[in-house]
Amino acid sequence: MWNDLWVALALVLVVEGLLPALNPRGYRRMLQLLGERDDRLIRNFGLLLMIVGAIALYFLKS
């Protein structure tokens, strides 16, 4: 189980690093736009991503 967790975290790092590695200017622009958004919107989007990820994980593991 712990090995799966480390693999998942490593994959998150790979995916998170793709955009700044491939398009640093676009990544900087995206972060600036994100900084201008309301906290509630960002929080809701994060919760939505967590729910979608949990559902995807459920279906992939069953």
C-alpha positions in Angstrom: 0.0 0.0 0.0 2.7 2.5 0.9 4.5 1.7 -2.4 1.3 2.7 -4.3 1.1 5.9 -2.4 4.7 6.8 -3.3 4.0 5.9 -6.9 0.9 8.1 -6.9 2.8 11.1 -5.4 5.6 10.7 -8.0 3.1 10.7 -10.8 1.5 13.9 -9.3 5.0 15.5 -9.4 5.5 14.5 -13.0 2.1 15.8 -14.1 2.5 19.1 -12.1 5.9 19.6 -13.8 4.7 19.2 -17.3 3.2 22.7 -17.9 6.0 24.8 -16.4 8.6 22.7 -18.3 6.8 22.9 -21.7 5.4 26.4 -21.5 6.8 28.5 -18.7 5.3 31.8 -20.0 1.8 30.3 -20.2 2.3 28.8 -16.7 3.2 32.2 -15.3 0.2 33.8 -17.0 -2.1 31.1 -15.6 -0.8 31.6 -12.1 -1.3 35.4 -12.4 -4.9 34.8 -13.5 -5.5 32.3 -10.7 -4.2 34.9 -8.2 -6.9 37.3 -9.3 -9.7 34.8 -8.7 -11.9 34.7 -5.5 -10.8 32.2 -2.8 -14.2 30.6 -2.8 -13.9 29.8 -6.5 -10.5 28.3 -6.2 -11.6 26.2 -3.1 -14.7 24.9 -5.0 -12.6 24.0 -8.0 -10.1 22.2 -5.8 -12.9 20.3 -4.1 -14.4 19.4 -7.5 -11.0 18.0 -8.7 -10.7 16.0 -5.5 -14.2 14.5 -6.0 -13.5 13.7 -9.7 -10.1 12.1 -8.7 -11.7 10.0 -6.0 -14.4 8.8 -8.3 -11.8 7.9 -11.0 -9.7 6.1 -8.4 -12.7 4.1 -7.3 -13.5 3.0 -10.8 -9.9 2.2 -11.7 -9.4 0.1 -8.5 -12.6 -1.9 -8.8 
